[in-house]
Amino acid sequence: MEQYIEFIGNNAILSVIWLALVAMIVASWFKSKFSAIAQVNPQQLTLLVNREEGQVVDIRPIKEFNAGRIAGSIQLSAEKAKQSDFAGLEKYKSKPIILVCTTGMTASGIANTMHKSGFEHVYVLNGGMGAWQSAGLPTTTGK
């Protein structure tokens, strides 16, 4: 215990940084656990689509979307989504919607916007298309 006290005394700035990092990790964990937006893995995405008629919404740029996407997915530009322009998705308001981006980071913010706009079941593919492709699951190409 004396070593810890000595370390903290000699390295106050490093200790404060360490405590801040721990606090951010704990806050992030709590936020994800109590968020209305759930993260799903590729297998859970497949179950949502097959069992609950979920709709995959891809928010990557159209060029990336056409190069490789999850079969049956709809493309929605991130710009429209950030402006709450969900006109083409109104018929899916009560069904599960799974947002997909490149890494899963962009989709989280848009998922919150969708939830606030009245979409009942919004999910984010954890890891985005990278996770889908890493799992060896099929993609389709073209327009």
TORPA-4810 file (N, C-alpha, C, O; in nm, 3 decimals):
<nodes>
NODE_1_0.082_-0.118_0.000_0.000_0.000_0.000_0.087_0.126_0.000_0.055_0.226_-0.064_M
NODE_2_0.198_0.118_0.073_0.288_0.233_0.078_0.347_0.264_-0.059_0.373_0.379_-0.092_E
NODE_3_0.367_0.158_-0.139_0.421_0.179_-0.274_0.323_0.256_-0.361_0.362_0.341_-0.441_Q
NODE_4_0.194_0.226_-0.345_0.092_0.297_-0.422_0.089_0.445_-0.384_0.085_0.532_-0.471_Y
NODE_5_0.092_0.471_-0.256_0.089_0.609_-0.208_0.213_0.684_-0.257_0.204_0.800_-0.298_I
NODE_6_0.327_0.618_-0.252_0.450_0.680_-0.300_0.443_0.707_-0.450_0.484_0.813_-0.497_E
NODE_7_0.391_0.608_-0.526_0.378_0.624_-0.671_0.286_0.741_-0.705_0.319_0.824_-0.790_F
NODE_8_0.170_0.749_-0.638_0.074_0.857_-0.662_0.138_0.992_-0.628_0.120_1.089_-0.700_I
NODE_9_0.212_0.997_-0.517_0.280_1.121_-0.478_0.385_1.165_-0.578_0.400_1.284_-0.603_G
NODE_10_0.457_1.071_-0.634_0.564_1.103_-0.729_0.513_1.124_-0.871_0.580_1.189_-0.952_N
NODE_11_0.395_1.070_-0.901_0.343_1.075_-1.038_0.196_1.122_-1.036_0.107_1.050_-1.081_N
NODE_12_0.173_1.239_-0.985_0.036_1.290_-0.969_-0.037_1.302_-1.103_-0.153_1.263_-1.113_A
NODE_13_0.028_1.356_-1.204_-0.037_1.374_-1.334_-0.072_1.239_-1.396_-0.182_1.221_-1.448_I
NODE_14_0.020_1.146_-1.392_-0.004_1.012_-1.446_-0.118_0.945_-1.370_-0.200_0.876_-1.432_L
NODE_15_-0.125_0.963_-1.241_-0.232_0.904_-1.160_-0.368_0.963_-1.196_-0.467_0.890_-1.204_S
NODE_16_-0.372_1.092_-1.218_-0.498_1.158_-1.256_-0.543_1.109_-1.394_-0.662_1.083_-1.415_V
NODE_17_-0.451_1.096_-1.486_-0.485_1.045_-1.619_-0.538_0.904_-1.609_-0.637_0.870_-1.676_I
NODE_18_-0.476_0.821_-1.529_-0.519_0.683_-1.511_-0.661_0.678_-1.454_-0.745_0.602_-1.503_W
NODE_19_-0.689_0.758_-1.354_-0.823_0.762_-1.295_-0.927_0.812_-1.397_-1.039_0.761_-1.400_L
NODE_20_-0.891_0.910_-1.478_-0.982_0.960_-1.581_-1.015_0.852_-1.683_-1.130_0.838_-1.724_A
NODE_21_-0.915_0.776_-1.724_-0.938_0.666_-1.818_-1.030_0.559_-1.761_-1.120_0.510_-1.829_L
NODE_22_-1.007_0.524_-1.636_-1.093_0.425_-1.571_-1.237_0.477_-1.563_-1.331_0.402_-1.589_V
NODE_23_-1.253_0.604_-1.528_-1.387_0.664_-1.518_-1.457_0.663_-1.655_-1.576_0.635_-1.663_A
NODE_24_-1.383_0.693_-1.762_-1.443_0.692_-1.895_-1.484_0.552_-1.938_-1.588_0.534_-2.001_M
NODE_25_-1.403_0.453_-1.906_-1.437_0.314_-1.940_-1.562_0.270_-1.866_-1.651_0.208_-1.924_I
NODE_26_-1.570_0.301_-1.738_-1.687_0.263_-1.658_-1.811_0.336_-1.710_-1.917_0.275_-1.722_V
NODE_27_-1.799_0.466_-1.741_-1.913_0.543_-1.793_-1.959_0.487_-1.927_-2.080_0.477_-1.951_A
NODE_28_-1.867_0.450_-2.012_-1.901_0.392_-2.142_-1.974_0.259_-2.124_-2.070_0.231_-2.196_S
NODE_29_-1.929_0.179_-2.032_-1.994_0.051_-2.006_-2.137_0.072_-1.957_-2.229_0.006_-2.006_W
NODE_30_-2.156_0.163_-1.862_-2.291_0.192_-1.811_-2.381_0.246_-1.921_-2.498_0.210_-1.929_F
NODE_31_-2.327_0.333_-2.005_-2.406_0.391_-2.113_-2.453_0.283_-2.210_-2.568_0.284_-2.253_K
NODE_32_-2.365_0.190_-2.243_-2.403_0.083_-2.336_-2.503_-0.013_-2.274_-2.590_-0.065_-2.344_S
NODE_33_-2.493_-0.038_-2.145_-2.585_-0.131_-2.078_-2.726_-0.074_-2.065_-2.823_-0.149_-2.072_K
NODE_34_-2.738_0.056_-2.046_-2.868_0.116_-2.021_-2.920_0.197_-2.139_-3.016_0.273_-2.124_F
NODE_35_-2.859_0.182_-2.254_-2.901_0.253_-2.374_-3.021_0.184_-2.437_-3.038_0.063_-2.425_S
NODE_36_-3.105_0.262_-2.503_-3.220_0.207_-2.574_-3.176_0.138_-2.704_-3.253_0.064_-2.765_A
NODE_37_-3.054_0.164_-2.745_-3.000_0.107_-2.869_-2.911_-0.012_-2.834_-2.815_0.001_-2.759_I
NODE_38_-2.946_-0.126_-2.889_-2.868_-0.248_-2.861_-2.767_-0.273_-2.972_-2.793_-0.245_-3.089_A
NODE_39_-2.653_-0.326_-2.933_-2.552_-0.370_-3.028_-2.576_-0.518_-3.056_-2.597_-0.595_-2.962_Q
NODE_40_-2.572_-0.558_-3.182_-2.590_-0.698_-3.218_-2.469_-0.746_-3.296_-2.402_-0.668_-3.364_V
NODE_41_-2.443_-0.875_-3.287_-2.336_-0.934_-3.366_-2.395_-0.987_-3.498_-2.518_-0.987_-3.512_N
NODE_42_-2.314_-1.032_-3.591_-2.368_-1.078_-3.720_-2.471_-1.191_-3.708_-2.568_-1.194_-3.784_P
NODE_43_-2.452_-1.282_-3.614_-2.548_-1.391_-3.598_-2.682_-1.338_-3.547_-2.787_-1.383_-3.593_Q
NODE_44_-2.680_-1.245_-3.453_-2.804_-1.186_-3.402_-2.874_-1.107_-3.512_-2.997_-1.107_-3.519_Q
NODE_45_-2.798_-1.039_-3.597_-2.856_-0.968_-3.710_-2.933_-1.065_-3.798_-3.046_-1.037_-3.838_L
NODE_46_-2.872_-1.178_-3.828_-2.937_-1.278_-3.912_-3.067_-1.327_-3.850_-3.167_-1.343_-3.920_T
NODE_47_-3.066_-1.349_-3.718_-3.188_-1.392_-3.650_-3.296_-1.285_-3.654_-3.413_-1.317_-3.675_L
NODE_48_-3.258_-1.159_-3.634_-3.356_-1.051_-3.640_-3.420_-1.041_-3.778_-3.541_-1.018_-3.789_L
NODE_49_-3.341_-1.058_-3.882_-3.394_-1.051_-4.019_-3.484_-1.172_-4.048_-3.593_-1.156_-4.102_V
NODE_50_-3.440_-1.290_-4.012_-3.514_-1.411_-4.046_-3.635_-1.437_-3.958_-3.737_-1.485_-4.009_N
NODE_51_-3.628_-1.408_-3.831_-3.737_-1.442_-3.739_-3.832_-1.327_-3.709_-3.950_-1.349_-3.678_R
NODE_52_-3.781_-1.202_-3.717_-3.864_-1.089_-3.679_-3.884_-0.989_-3.792_-3.927_-0.876_-3.769_E
NODE_53_-3.852_-1.031_-3.915_-3.866_-0.947_-4.033_-3.792_-0.814_-4.018_-3.843_-0.709_-4.056_E
NODE_54_-3.672_-0.821_-3.962_-3.590_-0.702_-3.946_-3.541_-0.649_-4.080_-3.529_-0.723_-4.177_G
NODE_55_-3.514_-0.520_-4.083_-3.464_-0.455_-4.205_-3.324_-0.401_-4.179_-3.303_-0.327_-4.083_Q
NODE_56_-3.231_-0.437_-4.264_-3.094_-0.386_-4.254_-3.086_-0.255_-4.332_-3.125_-0.248_-4.448_V
NODE_57_-3.035_-0.152_-4.265_-3.018_-0.021_-4.328_-2.870_0.012_-4.327_-2.809_0.026_-4.221_V
NODE_58_-2.813_0.023_-4.445_-2.670_0.048_-4.462_-2.649_0.198_-4.481_-2.705_0.257_-4.573_D
NODE_59_-2.570_0.260_-4.394_-2.549_0.405_-4.402_-2.411_0.442_-4.459_-2.367_0.556_-4.447_I
NODE_60_-2.347_0.346_-4.520_-2.219_0.375_-4.586_-2.244_0.450_-4.717_-2.356_0.449_-4.769_R
NODE_61_-2.142_0.516_-4.771_-2.158_0.583_-4.901_-2.202_0.484_-5.010_-2.170_0.366_-5.003_P
NODE_62_-2.273_0.535_-5.109_-2.330_0.450_-5.214_-2.225_0.367_-5.286_-2.253_0.254_-5.327_I
NODE_63_-2.105_0.420_-5.302_-1.997_0.346_-5.369_-1.960_0.222_-5.289_-1.944_0.113_-5.345_K
NODE_64_-1.945_0.237_-5.158_-1.914_0.122_-5.072_-2.032_0.025_-5.067_-2.012_-0.097_-5.068_E
NODE_65_-2.153_0.078_-5.063_-2.274_-0.004_-5.060_-2.281_-0.093_-5.184_-2.309_-0.212_-5.173_F
NODE_66_-2.257_-0.036_-5.301_-2.262_-0.112_-5.426_-2.147_-0.212_-5.438_-2.160_-0.313_-5.507_N
NODE_67_-2.035_-0.184_-5.371_-1.920_-0.275_-5.378_-1.942_-0.402_-5.297_-1.883_-0.505_-5.328_A
NODE_68_-2.025_-0.396_-5.194_-2.053_-0.515_-5.114_-2.143_-0.480_-4.997_-2.111_-0.394_-4.915_G
NODE_69_-2.257_-0.549_-4.990_-2.355_-0.520_-4.885_-2.423_-0.648_-4.840_-2.411_-0.752_-4.905_R
NODE_70_-2.494_-0.638_-4.730_-2.573_-0.750_-4.679_-2.696_-0.762_-4.768_-2.762_-0.663_-4.798_I
NODE_71_-2.728_-0.883_-4.809_-2.842_-0.906_-4.898_-2.971_-0.851_-4.834_-2.998_-0.873_-4.716_A
NODE_72_-3.048_-0.780_-4.914_-3.175_-0.725_-4.869_-3.164_-0.592_-4.796_-3.265_-0.538_-4.751_G
NODE_73_-3.043_-0.539_-4.785_-3.027_-0.413_-4.713_-3.068_-0.295_-4.800_-3.065_-0.301_-4.923_S
NODE_74_-3.104_-0.187_-4.733_-3.142_-0.062_-4.797_-3.032_0.039_-4.768_-2.979_0.042_-4.657_I
NODE_75_-2.997_0.121_-4.866_-2.895_0.224_-4.845_-2.962_0.354_-4.806_-3.059_0.396_-4.869_Q
NODE_76_-2.910_0.416_-4.702_-2.955_0.548_-4.656_-2.830_0.631_-4.633_-2.741_0.590_-4.558_L
NODE_77_-2.822_0.745_-4.698_-2.701_0.826_-4.682_-2.692_0.878_-4.539_-2.793_0.913_-4.478_S
NODE_78_-2.572_0.883_-4.488_-2.550_0.930_-4.351_-2.592_1.076_-4.337_-2.637_1.117_-4.229_A
NODE_79_-2.579_1.154_-4.443_-2.619_1.295_-4.437_-2.769_1.308_-4.414_-2.812_1.388_-4.331_E
NODE_80_-2.849_1.228_-4.488_-2.994_1.231_-4.469_-3.030_1.184_-4.328_-3.117_1.241_-4.263_K
NODE_81_-2.963_1.081_-4.284_-2.991_1.025_-4.151_-2.960_1.126_-4.041_-3.035_1.138_-3.944_A
NODE_82_-2.851_1.199_-4.056_-2.814_1.298_-3.955_-2.912_1.415_-3.953_-2.923_1.485_-3.852_K
NODE_83_-2.985_1.435_-4.063_-3.086_1.540_-4.070_-3.225_1.486_-4.036_-3.326_1.554_-4.056_Q
NODE_84_-3.231_1.364_-3.985_-3.357_1.296_-3.949_-3.450_1.278_-4.068_-3.572_1.284_-4.053_S
NODE_85_-3.395_1.257_-4.186_-3.474_1.234_-4.307_-3.488_1.083_-4.328_-3.409_1.021_-4.398_D
NODE_86_-3.591_1.027_-4.265_-3.613_0.882_-4.272_-3.738_0.850_-4.354_-3.807_0.752_-4.326_F
NODE_87_-3.767_0.930_-4.454_-3.890_0.917_-4.532_-3.910_0.777_-4.591_-4.021_0.725_-4.589_A
NODE_88_-3.807_0.716_-4.641_-3.821_0.584_-4.702_-3.832_0.470_-4.603_-3.855_0.355_-4.643_G
NODE_89_-3.818_0.499_-4.475_-3.818_0.392_-4.375_-3.942_0.392_-4.286_-3.950_0.312_-4.192_L
NODE_90_-4.038_0.478_-4.314_-4.156_0.490_-4.227_-4.231_0.358_-4.210_-4.285_0.332_-4.103_E
NODE_91_-4.234_0.275_-4.314_-4.308_0.148_-4.304_-4.241_0.047_-4.212_-4.301_-0.056_-4.179_K
NODE_92_-4.118_0.075_-4.169_-4.045_-0.016_-4.080_-4.043_0.033_-3.935_-3.967_-0.021_-3.854_Y
NODE_93_-4.124_0.133_-3.901_-4.119_0.194_-3.767_-4.140_0.094_-3.654_-4.080_0.108_-3.548_K
NODE_94_-4.224_-0.006_-3.674_-4.253_-0.101_-3.567_-4.172_-0.230_-3.579_-4.183_-0.318_-3.493_S
NODE_95_-4.092_-0.242_-3.682_-4.010_-0.363_-3.702_-3.866_-0.333_-3.662_-3.825_-0.217_-3.654_K
NODE_96_-3.789_-0.439_-3.637_-3.647_-0.417_-3.605_-3.572_-0.357_-3.723_-3.585_-0.402_-3.837_P
NODE_97_-3.493_-0.254_-3.694_-3.406_-0.193_-3.794_-3.264_-0.207_-3.743_-3.231_-0.168_-3.631_I
NODE_98_-3.179_-0.264_-3.828_-3.040_-0.285_-3.790_-2.955_-0.193_-3.878_-2.952_-0.207_-4.000_I
NODE_99_-2.887_-0.098_-3.814_-2.802_-0.004_-3.887_-2.662_-0.062_-3.904_-2.605_-0.120_-3.812_L
NODE_100_-2.610_-0.045_-4.024_-2.477_-0.096_-4.057_-2.395_0.017_-4.117_-2.441_0.087_-4.207_V
NODE_101_-2.274_0.036_-4.066_-2.178_0.130_-4.126_-2.047_0.052_-4.143_-2.047_-0.071_-4.135_C
NODE_102_-1.940_0.121_-4.165_-1.813_0.053_-4.189_-1.761_-0.016_-4.063_-1.721_-0.132_-4.068_T
NODE_103_-1.760_0.056_-3.950_-1.704_0.000_-3.827_-1.802_-0.008_-3.710_-1.768_-0.065_-3.607_T
NODE_104_-1.920_0.049_-3.724_-2.017_0.048_-3.616_-2.020_0.176_-3.534_-2.102_0.190_-3.444_G
NODE_105_-1.930_0.269_-3.565_-1.922_0.393_-3.487_-2.025_0.496_-3.534_-2.095_0.555_-3.451_M
NODE_106_-2.034_0.519_-3.662_-2.127_0.618_-3.717_-2.271_0.579_-3.690_-2.356_0.664_-3.664_T
NODE_107_-2.298_0.450_-3.698_-2.435_0.402_-3.682_-2.493_0.429_-3.544_-2.614_0.445_-3.531_A
NODE_108_-2.411_0.435_-3.442_-2.461_0.456_-3.307_-2.532_0.590_-3.292_-2.640_0.596_-3.234_S
NODE_109_-2.473_0.697_-3.343_-2.535_0.829_-3.335_-2.665_0.835_-3.414_-2.763_0.893_-3.368_G
NODE_110_-2.665_0.775_-3.531_-2.785_0.774_-3.615_-2.893_0.688_-3.551_-3.012_0.720_-3.562_I
NODE_111_-2.854_0.581_-3.484_-2.952_0.496_-3.415_-3.025_0.575_-3.307_-3.146_0.561_-3.292_A
NODE_112_-2.953_0.657_-3.233_-3.017_0.742_-3.132_-3.116_0.839_-3.196_-3.225_0.860_-3.142_N
NODE_113_-3.079_0.897_-3.309_-3.167_0.989_-3.381_-3.293_0.916_-3.427_-3.404_0.969_-3.416_T
NODE_114_-3.277_0.795_-3.479_-3.392_0.717_-3.524_-3.484_0.684_-3.408_-3.607_0.693_-3.420_M
NODE_115_-3.427_0.645_-3.297_-3.507_0.611_-3.179_-3.589_0.733_-3.134_-3.707_0.719_-3.099_H
NODE_116_-3.527_0.850_-3.134_-3.597_0.973_-3.095_-3.705_1.010_-3.197_-3.800_1.080_-3.163_K
NODE_117_-3.690_0.963_-3.321_-3.788_0.992_-3.426_-3.905_0.894_-3.426_-3.993_0.903_-3.511_S
NODE_118_-3.907_0.802_-3.331_-4.021_0.712_-3.318_-4.001_0.569_-3.365_-4.095_0.490_-3.362_G
NODE_119_-3.882_0.535_-3.408_-3.858_0.397_-3.448_-3.843_0.314_-3.321_-3.763_0.346_-3.233_F
NODE_120_-3.921_0.206_-3.313_-3.932_0.132_-3.187_-3.814_0.041_-3.156_-3.770_0.035_-3.042_E
NODE_121_-3.764_-0.029_-3.255_-3.659_-0.129_-3.232_-3.540_-0.100_-3.324_-3.538_-0.143_-3.439_H
NODE_122_-3.443_-0.028_-3.272_-3.326_0.008_-3.352_-3.203_-0.061_-3.293_-3.179_-0.057_-3.173_V
NODE_123_-3.127_-0.124_-3.381_-3.006_-0.196_-3.341_-2.890_-0.147_-3.426_-2.909_-0.087_-3.532_Y
NODE_124_-2.769_-0.171_-3.377_-2.647_-0.138_-3.451_-2.563_-0.265_-3.462_-2.543_-0.336_-3.363_V
NODE_125_-2.514_-0.292_-3.582_-2.425_-0.407_-3.601_-2.290_-0.372_-3.540_-2.219_-0.285_-3.591_L
NODE_126_-2.256_-0.439_-3.433_-2.131_-0.415_-3.362_-2.014_-0.454_-3.453_-2.001_-0.569_-3.494_N
NODE_127_-1.929_-0.357_-3.484_-1.816_-0.383_-3.573_-1.846_-0.353_-3.718_-1.756_-0.359_-3.802_G
NODE_128_-1.971_-0.322_-3.750_-2.010_-0.285_-3.886_-1.985_-0.394_-3.989_-1.981_-0.512_-3.958_G
NODE_129_-1.967_-0.350_-4.114_-1.944_-0.445_-4.223_-1.815_-0.523_-4.203_-1.802_-0.636_-4.251_M
NODE_130_-1.721_-0.465_-4.133_-1.597_-0.537_-4.103_-1.625_-0.663_-4.024_-1.566_-0.768_-4.051_G
NODE_131_-1.714_-0.655_-3.927_-1.750_-0.771_-3.846_-1.826_-0.874_-3.930_-1.805_-0.994_-3.916_A
NODE_132_-1.914_-0.825_-4.018_-1.991_-0.915_-4.106_-1.896_-0.993_-4.197_-1.909_-1.115_-4.211_W
NODE_133_-1.802_-0.924_-4.257_-1.708_-0.989_-4.348_-1.610_-1.079_-4.273_-1.572_-1.184_-4.323_Q
NODE_134_-1.568_-1.038_-4.154_-1.478_-1.120_-4.072_-1.545_-1.251_-4.031_-1.477_-1.353_-4.012_S
NODE_135_-1.676_-1.249_-4.016_-1.750_-1.370_-3.979_-1.766_-1.462_-4.100_-1.819_-1.572_-4.086_A
NODE_136_-1.722_-1.418_-4.217_-1.730_-1.500_-4.337_-1.871_-1.509_-4.394_-1.902_-1.603_-4.467_G
NODE_137_-1.955_-1.412_-4.363_-2.093_-1.414_-4.412_-2.100_-1.350_-4.550_-2.018_-1.264_-4.583_L
NODE_138_-2.198_-1.391_-4.630_-2.203_-1.347_-4.770_-2.245_-1.201_-4.787_-2.319_-1.145_-4.707_P
NODE_139_-2.195_-1.143_-4.894_-2.237_-1.009_-4.934_-2.281_-1.015_-5.080_-2.248_-1.109_-5.153_T
NODE_140_-2.355_-0.916_-5.120_-2.398_-0.906_-5.259_-2.348_-0.771_-5.314_-2.325_-0.677_-5.238_T
NODE_141_-2.333_-0.763_-5.445_-2.280_-0.642_-5.507_-2.376_-0.591_-5.613_-2.477_-0.655_-5.643_T
NODE_142_-2.344_-0.476_-5.669_-2.424_-0.419_-5.777_-2.527_-0.321_-5.726_-2.536_-0.293_-5.607_G
NODE_143_-2.604_-0.268_-5.820_-2.705_-0.167_-5.787_-2.837_-0.229_-5.752_-2.932_-0.157_-5.721_K
</nodes>
